[in-house]
Amino acid sequence: MPSPKTRLERLNEILRILEERGGKARFKEVYAVLALKHGVTRKTFWDYLETLKTAGKIDYPTAFLRHQEDDIEIRIV
């Protein structure tokens, strides 16, 4: 498990990636950056997204089919 400082850095990196892409991006675009750069797993990435959504920083649809996960749109609120 990453340290709290590392976790915060990755949460901020997700927000930075979204800002660079005009405030929104598809799941696979953001996940690919963190997976390649830091070796983040899908489960950990989902944990990061849930944290940001709970904090009111981002929004994404919660109802989707499993095979459509890569195409959901994540938006800065």
N, C-alpha and C positions, 0 to 999 in steps of 0.2 A: 504494500500500500504506500502510495507517495506521501511524503511529509506534508503537513498543512501548507507550508510555503510553496512547495511544488504544485500542490493541488490548486492553490490560488493563482499561481502563474499560468497554469493550463486553462483555468476558467477565464482568465483575462485574455489568453491567447485565442480562445474561441470567440470572444467578443470582438477582438481585433480583426480576426479573419472575416467575421460578418460585416464589420464596419468597412473593411477594404472592398467588400463585394457589394456595397450599396445597401447594407443593412439586412441582407437576406442571402441565403445560399442553401443548396441541397445538402442533405445529410451526408451523402458520400463525398462531397467536396471538402467539407470541414473535417470529417472523420479521416479521410485520406491523409491530410496534412499532419494530424496528430499521431496517426498510426505510423507513418513513415518517419517522422521526426523524433518521436518519443517512445514508440512501441506500445501505444495505448491500445487496449483491447476494446471490442465493441461494448462489452459489459461496463467497463470503466467509463467509456465515452458516454453511454446512456446515463450513468450516474452523474457525470458532469452536466449533461443537458438537464436532468431533473433538478439538480441544485440551482442552475441558472433560471429555470422556469419557476421554481418555488420562490426564488428571490425577486421575481417579476422583471427579470432582465431580458428574457427571450420568450418566444411562443412558438409552438409547433403543434400540428394536429396530433391528437392522441388516438384517433380511430383510423387504422390503416391495416391493410393485409400484410402479413409477414414478408412476402416477396416484394412489397412496395417500399420497404423501410429506406432503401437507398435514395429514393426520390422524394421523400417528404421535405418540405421547405421549412427551414428554421429562420425566424425573423427576430430582429431586435425590437423590443417593445418601446 
